[in-house]
Amino acid sequence: MNRMLRKLALGLLALSLLAGGSLFAAGQKEAEPQVIKIGASVSLTGGLARFGNMVKNGYELWKEAVNAKGGIKVGSKMMKVEIVSYDDQSDNQTSAKLTEKLITEDKVNFLLGPYGSGPTFATTAIAEKYNIITIATLANASNIYARGFKNVFSVLPPGTKIFYSFIEMLAAQSPVPKKVAIIAPNDLFPTSVAKGAKAYAEGKGFEVVYYEEYPKGVKDLSSTILKIKNSGAEALMGSGYLEEAILTVRQLKEQKVSLKAVGFTTGPELADFTNALGTDANAICGVAWWMPQMKYSDPLFGTAEAYAKAYTAKFGEGLAYQGAGGSQGGLLLQMAIEKAGSLDNDKVREALKSYDGSTFWGPVKWDATGQNIAGGAVTFQIQEGVIKTVWPKQAAGAAPIYPKP
C-alpha cells in the first residue's frame, strides 16, 4: 500500500513539474519583445552637432511615421519602433564606446549610424564584432567599405562622386572653363571628395591648376586664395564645412578674385550661409545628395516635397540632405525587416543585399562592399536669395547663372 502511495506521489510530482515547465515556456513566449530596438550614437554636442541633430531628427521622424501606421510588420505581427540614442559629443572613440553599450547593455536589434565618416569608421568595427547591421546614413568615405565588413550599408553614394554633377554642369557651359582649383580641409570625408573631384575633372578634360589640403579648422585662407588667384583658375570647388565656405567667399571678395563658378559641398544649403554673406552668396553653388525638388516617392513619406513639409512642420526650417538621409536609413532598414519577416540580422542582411529600388530619397542598390552605387548628387545655386536646383537637367528647376556675376 505504501509502495502504491509513493508511486502516486511521484507521478503527481512529475505532472506538477511538467505543468510548471509549460507555464514557464508560456511565460517566456509572453516575454518576447514587442518593440524593435534600434540604437544610434549621434553628435548632439561638439563640432558636428549641427548636422548630428539633423540626423537624429531624421531618425525620429521616420520612427513616428512608421509607428503611426502600426509599426513594422515582422512575419505575422506588427512591432513598434523604439530608438535608443546617445550623444557621442562629436568624438570618434566616444561613439565607439556608446555603440558597444547599445549592443551589450541596451540589447538593440540594429544600428543607425552616427553623423560623419570618422565616427562611422569606428562604430562599424564594433558592430561587425557583434554581427549587428549598421545602416550608415551619413558616411561614405571609401575606407569604411574597404575592410570586408558584411554588416555596413551606406545610404549615400561614394563621397568621391559628390562633385560630379557640378563638374558635368561646368562641362556643359559655353565657353567651358578650362582651369579649375580644388581645396579641402585635411579631414577624412573632405579629402576623399577632393581627390574624387580632381580625378573626375581631369577625366573630363579640365586642368586642375591648383589643389590644396589645408589644416582642418583654419581661420585664415588668404594665402590659399592668393595662390588660386595666381593659378589662373576659372572655377573653384571647396569640400570644407560651413565656416570655411563662408571664409572662402569673403576672402575671394577681399582679394578681388574673379571666378566663373564656385561650388561647395557644405554651406550654401543653410540659411547661415546667406545670412552671413548677404548678396555675396548670390550665384554660389552647392552640391547635395538630396533635394526636396527631386521627383521620387514611396508609400511611407510620399514625395520628396511631402517629406520636406513633414520635417519642417515638426522641426522648423533648415532641412538639408543630412536630415533626409537619417529618415532614409530607417526606411531602408524597415523594408528589409519586412521582406525578411524576421529580426534575425543574417536574414535582414540578405534582404538588404537583394534590394534594388527607390524611395522619397531616390534610387538605392548596394555593391558587395555595402556602398550605395545608385543615384548621385545634384547641383543647386543661390539665385537672388532662393535655392534652386540647376543640374542635372532632369532634376533642375532653373538654369544655372553662368558665368557668376
N, C-alpha and C positions, 0 to 999 in steps of 0.2 A: 504493500500500500504506500509506504514511504517513498519507494523507488518510483512509483507512478506519479506521486505528487511532485517529486523532484523533476521528472521529465516534463510534466505540465508547466512547472515554473520556468524551466529553461526555455521551453517553447514560447511562453508568453514574453520572456525577456528578449528572445531573438526577434519576435514580431515587433516589440517595442523599439528595438534598435533599428530595425528596417524602416519603421514608420518615422522615427526621428531622422534617419538619413534622408528619407523622401522629403520631409519638411525642410531639412537643411538645403536640399537641392532646390526646392521651390523657392526658399528664401534667397538663394544665390541668383536664381533666374529673375526674381523681382528686383534684385540689386544691380542688374545690368544698367550701364549708363544710358540716361535718357537725353543727354546732350552730347554734341560733338565739341570737344575742347580743342581749340586752336591757339597756339602760342605765338607771340610776337614780341621781340625785343626791338624797340624803335627809339630813335633820338628825339626826345621831347624837350631836352635842355642841351646846352652846349652849341658848338658851331654848326651842327647840322639840323638844329631844332626846327627851323622854318619849314623845311620840306619833310622832316620826320613827322611833325604834327599833321602835315597834309596827308602823308601816307596813312597814319593812324585814322584820320578822318575817313579815308577811303575804305579802310577795313570796317569801321563802324557802320558806314552807310550800307555796305554790302550785307553785313550781319543783320541790320534792321530790315533791309529789303527781303532777304530770304526768310527771316523769322516771321515777317508779316504774312508770308504765303504759307506758313505752317512748318517751315524748316526744310531740311534736306531729306529727300527720300532715300532711305538706306534699306534696300530689299523691299519688304512689305510695310515698313513703318516710317513715319516722319520723325525726324530728330531736329530739335532746335540747335542753334549755334551759340557757343559761348567763346568769347575771345579773352584770353588771359594775356595781358600785356604789361611790360615793364619799360622804364626809361633807361636806356643804355648810356645816357649822358654824352653821346657822340664819341664814345670810346670803344675801340675795337675789342679789347680784351674784356671790358665790362659786358659787352654784348655777348661774347662767347660764354662767359660765366652764367649770365642770365638765361642763355639758351639751354645750358646743361640743367639749370634749376627748373626750367619749364618742362624738360623731358623727364627728369628723375624725381622731382618733388610734386610738380603740378600734374604730371601724367597726361600731357597734351597728346592728342592723336596725330596732329600735323602742325607744321610751322609755316607762317607767313614771314617773309624776310624783313631785315632791317632796311633803313634807307642808306644806300650807298654801297659801292663795291668793296671798300675796305672792311667794314664790319661783316658783310655777307661772306667774304672770303674766310673770315674767322669762324663765323657761326655754322657755316655749311660743313666744316670739318667735324664739328661736334655732332651735328645731325647725322652725318654719314656713319659715325661710330655707333650710333644707336639705331640706325636703319629707319630714320624718320624723314619723310618727304619735306622739303622746303620749296615753296613757290617763291622764287627770288624776284620780288616785284620791281625793285628799283636797283638792279645790279647787273651790269652787262660787260664788265671787264673780262677779257678773254681768259685770263689766268684762273678765274673761278671755275671755268668749264674744261680746263685742260688737265685736270687731275684724275680723270677717270671715275669720278663720283657718279653714282646711279640715282641719287635722291635729290638732285637740284634741277629745277626747271625755271627758265627765265621768262619773264613777261616781255621784257624789252628785246628787240633785235640786238646784235652785237654793237657795242658802243662805237666801234670803228666806222660804222656806217651813218652816224647821225648827221654829218655834214654833206652826205652825198646829194641830197636834194638841192642844197644851196649851190653846190658846185655845178650840178646839172642846170640850174637856173642861170648861172653865170655863162655857161657854155651856149645857152640859147639866146643871149643878148647880142645886139648889133650896135657898135662893134664889140667883139668879145674882148674882155680884159685879159691880157696875156700873162701878166705877172701878179702873183698873189703872195701874201705874207700870212704866216700861221704862228700864233703864240698860245702858250698854255702854262698853268702852274704845274710844278713837278709833283703832281698827285696822281694816284692810280688811274682814275677814270679820265681826267682831262688829257693826260699824256697819251693814253690809248686812242682817244678821239683825234688828237692832233696828228699822231702817226698815221692813222687811217685816212684822215683828210689829205695829208701830204701824198700818200701813195695813190689815192684816187684822183687827186688833182693832176698829178704828173701823168697818170694813165690817160687822162682826158686832154692832155696836150698843154696844160698850164705849166709855167715856170715858177717854182716856189723860190722866190728871190730872198726870202728871209724866214727863218724858223728859229724859235727860241722857247725853251722851257725855263721859266723864271721861278724864283722861290715862292712857295705857297704862302699866302697871306701878305704879300708885298704891299706896301703903302705908296710906292712911287714907281711909275713905269716910264718916266720921262726919257731915260736913256734908251729904253726899248723903242719908244715912239720915234725918237730921233733916227734910230737905225732903220726903222720901217720907212721913214721919210726918205732917207738917203738910198734905200734899196730900189726905189722906183716902183714899188708895189702899187697896183691899181685897186686891189681888193684885199680885205683883211678878214681872217677867221680867228676868233678867240674862244677857247674852250674852258675858260675860267668860270668863276662864280659871280654872283650879282655885284658885289663890291668892286671886283676887278673890271667887270664890264662897264660900270659907271665911270671908274677911274680912267679906263682906256678912252672912252668918248670925250671926257673932259680934257685929257692931255693931248688928244688928237686936235682938238679945237685950239688949245693954248699954243701948239706948235704949228698951227695952220697947215695941217696935213690934209690934202685933198684926195679922197678915195672915192671910187665909183660905187663901191658896195662894201658894207660892213656887216658881219654876222657873228652872233654869239650863241653858245649852247644854253646859257642861263642868264637871265636878266630881263630881256625885252618883254617877256610874257607877264612880268609882275608890275603892279601899279607903282611900286617903289622906284622902278627904273625911270618911268615917265615923270613921276613926281620930282625926282632928283634932278633930271636933265631938262625938263620943260621942252621947248621947241627943238632942242638939240637931239632929242630922241627921234625926231621925225625921219622916216626912211631907213632907220636901223632895222636890220633883220634878226630874226631868231629862228632856231630850229627846234622842233618838238616831235616827240613820238606820237602825240595825240592832240587833237584839237576838237572842240565841240562842233565845228562845221563839217567834220567827216561824215560820210554817208554810210554809216554802219549802224546795226541794231541787234537786239537779242530779246528773248521773252521776259527777262527779269527787269532790265533797266529801260528797255525801249531803245530809242535812238541816242546817239552821242549827245545831241542837243538836249534831250529829255534828261539824260544823266546829269548834265551840267546844271540844269534848272533844279534838280533834286538836291544836288550838292550845295548849291548856293542858298536854297531855302533853309537848309539845316545849319550850314556853317558860315554863311555870308560870302561876300565877294572874295576873289583871289584864287580861284581854282586854276591849277596848272596840271600838266600831264602826270605829275607825281601822285596827286590825289586819285585820279582816274586809274593809274597803274595799281594802286592799292586795292581798289574795288575789283579790278580785272583779275588780280591774283586770287581773291576769294572766289570769284565766279568760276575760274578755271578749276579750282580745287573742288568746288561744288559739283560741277558737271562730271568730273572724274569719279567722285564718290558715288554719284547716282548711276553712272554707267557700270561701275564695279559692283554696285549693290552691297558694298561692304566698307568697313573702316580699316581693313587689313592693308597695310602700306604696300605690300607686294602686289596686291590686286589693283589698288588705286594707281600705282606706278604704271602698270601695264595699260590702264585706261588712259592715262596722260600721254604715254608714248604713242598711242594709236590716234590721238586727236588731230584733226585737220579741219579747221572751221574758222568762223569769225563771230565776234560779239560786238557790243557797242564800241569796243576798243579798236577792233579791226581783226585782220587775219592772224592766226597762230598755227604754227607747226614746228615741232622740235626735231633737231638732229640728234645723233647718237650721244652727244655730249650734254644735252639739255638746253641748248641755246635755241631761241625762237628765230627761225630762219625765214619767216614770212613777214610781210609788211615792211614798213620803213618810215622815216621821218618826213614831215612836211616843213616847208619854209613859210614863215609869216613875216609881215612887215608892219611897223607902226606908221600909219598914214593919217596925218592930222589928228594924232592922239588916239586913233582907233586901230586895234589889232586886226589885220586882215590876212587870211591865208592866200599866198601868191604862187606857190609851187608845191607839187606838180599841177599841171593844168586841170586834171580831172578832179582835184580837190580844191582848186582855187576859187576864191570869191571875189578876187580883184587881180588886176595886172600889177606886176612889180613896178615901183618907181625906180627907174634906172636911166642914166646914172644918178647916184644920190646927189641931191642939191648941195 
